[in-house]
């Protein structure tokens, strides 16, 4: 990505910053569950608040760069996964609606 940016694709700079931010938060224990998916103790998947923050920042990034980065069907799938795990208020769909122009249920 750096090569593209250096070659003049400046619109990709925010994508690079988002990627770097994701890399930085993956080690933050406050952003992770304390139980791994195999039920062992240790840094597990991102917790619910971190997931919401990531989705919100991704949708903000879409507006910044002017390119669709996640499809409505993917947001619906995320909501399905979240509903199975922790979310009873359809947070992913609500977050998507905050950004308008989305055809999510």
C-alpha positions as CSV (number, residue, x, y, z in Angstrom):
1,X,0.0,0.0,0.0
2,X,2.9,2.3,0.8
3,X,4.1,1.9,-2.8
4,X,0.7,3.0,-4.2
5,X,0.7,6.0,-1.9
6,X,4.2,7.0,-2.8
7,X,3.2,6.6,-6.5
8,X,0.5,9.2,-6.2
9,X,-2.5,7.3,-4.8
10,X,-2.9,9.7,-1.9
11,X,-6.5,8.7,-1.4
12,X,-5.1,5.4,0.1
13,X,-3.3,7.1,2.9
14,X,-6.4,6.9,5.3
15,X,-6.6,3.2,4.4
16,X,-3.0,2.7,5.5
17,X,-3.7,4.7,8.7
18,X,-6.7,2.5,9.4
19,X,-4.7,-0.7,8.9
20,X,-2.0,0.7,11.3
21,X,-4.6,1.5,13.9
22,X,-6.1,-2.1,13.6
23,X,-2.6,-3.5,14.1
24,X,-2.1,-1.3,17.2
25,X,-5.3,-2.2,18.9
26,X,-5.0,-5.9,18.4
27,X,-2.6,-6.1,21.3
28,X,-4.6,-3.9,23.7
29,X,-6.1,-6.1,26.3
30,X,-8.9,-3.5,26.9
31,X,-10.1,-4.3,23.4
32,X,-10.1,-8.0,23.7
33,X,-12.1,-10.7,25.5
34,X,-10.2,-12.5,28.2
35,X,-11.2,-15.9,26.9
36,X,-10.1,-17.4,23.6
37,X,-12.5,-19.1,21.3
38,X,-11.2,-22.5,22.4
39,X,-12.1,-21.5,26.0
40,X,-8.5,-21.1,27.2
41,X,-7.4,-18.0,29.1
42,X,-5.7,-15.3,27.1
43,X,-6.4,-12.6,24.6
44,X,-9.5,-13.6,22.8
45,X,-11.4,-12.0,19.9
46,X,-12.2,-8.3,20.0
47,X,-14.9,-7.5,22.6
48,X,-18.2,-6.1,21.6
49,X,-17.3,-2.4,22.1
50,X,-14.1,-2.8,20.0
51,X,-16.1,-4.5,17.2
52,X,-18.5,-1.6,17.2
53,X,-15.7,0.9,17.2
54,X,-14.0,-0.9,14.3
55,X,-17.2,-0.9,12.2
56,X,-17.9,2.7,12.9
57,X,-14.4,3.7,11.9
58,X,-14.6,1.6,8.8
59,X,-17.8,3.4,7.7
60,X,-16.2,6.8,8.5
61,X,-13.3,5.7,6.3
62,X,-15.6,5.0,3.4
63,X,-16.9,8.5,3.5
64,X,-13.3,9.9,3.7
65,X,-12.0,7.9,0.8
66,X,-15.2,7.9,-1.3
67,X,-15.1,4.2,-2.0
68,X,-17.3,1.4,-0.7
69,X,-15.2,-0.7,1.6
70,X,-17.9,-3.0,3.0
71,X,-21.1,-4.2,1.4
72,X,-24.5,-4.1,2.9
73,X,-24.7,-7.9,2.8
74,X,-21.4,-8.1,4.9
75,X,-22.9,-5.7,7.4
76,X,-26.0,-8.0,7.6
77,X,-23.7,-11.0,8.1
78,X,-21.8,-9.1,10.9
79,X,-25.1,-8.4,12.6
80,X,-26.1,-12.1,12.4
81,X,-22.8,-13.1,14.0
82,X,-23.1,-10.4,16.7
83,X,-26.7,-11.4,17.4
84,X,-25.5,-15.0,17.9
85,X,-22.8,-13.9,20.3
86,X,-23.7,-10.7,22.2
87,X,-26.0,-8.2,20.5
88,X,-29.7,-8.0,21.1
89,X,-30.1,-4.4,19.8
90,X,-29.0,-4.8,16.2
91,X,-26.0,-2.5,16.7
92,X,-24.2,-3.2,13.4
93,X,-27.4,-2.3,11.5
94,X,-27.9,0.8,13.6
95,X,-24.3,1.9,13.1
96,X,-24.6,1.4,9.3
97,X,-27.8,3.5,9.3
98,X,-25.9,6.3,11.0
99,X,-23.9,6.7,7.9
100,X,-26.9,6.7,5.5
101,X,-27.0,5.3,2.0
102,X,-27.1,1.8,3.3
103,X,-29.7,-0.8,2.3
104,X,-29.6,-2.8,5.5
105,X,-32.8,-4.2,7.0
